[in-house]
Amino acid sequence: MSNELDKIIKIDDIEGKVYELDNWKPEQGNQVKKYFNEKILELKRDYNKLVDDFKWNKIIFESEITFVPVIGKTYYLYKKENGKKFMSLIEPSSWSKSIKIKFIGSFMQDSRQKWNLIDTKT
């Protein structure tokens, strides 16, 4: 794995100017460069989590939900043979083997009504 801290960071500002952290004075720049590198990696992780959360919530809100969810309770997302998705109160292990559905994941809704992924394993 390459060291992310060794890469040159280029940042465009609002006016279109480009700043490269590699050009900074070594005695002062290394600590600051490390800070900005770590912050950029943190922002990338946060952004990826936000995108994942958005995708899951889009899938769930487009799925069939025939009940009013209770905040803090676990619900299960399934996919039917016809491709339609639905939320259920029934755990994956409680379904009869003859019912042809695919378990997608377990979710819990928070106080903002955002669905949070708990587990994608059966």
Secondary structure, 3 states (H helix, E strand, C coil): CCCHHHCCCEEECCCCCEEEHHHCCHHHHHHHHHHHHHHHHHHHHHHHHHHHHHHHHHHHHCCECCCCCCCCCEEEEEEECCCCEEEECCCHHHCCCCCCEEEEEEEEECCCCCEEEEECCC
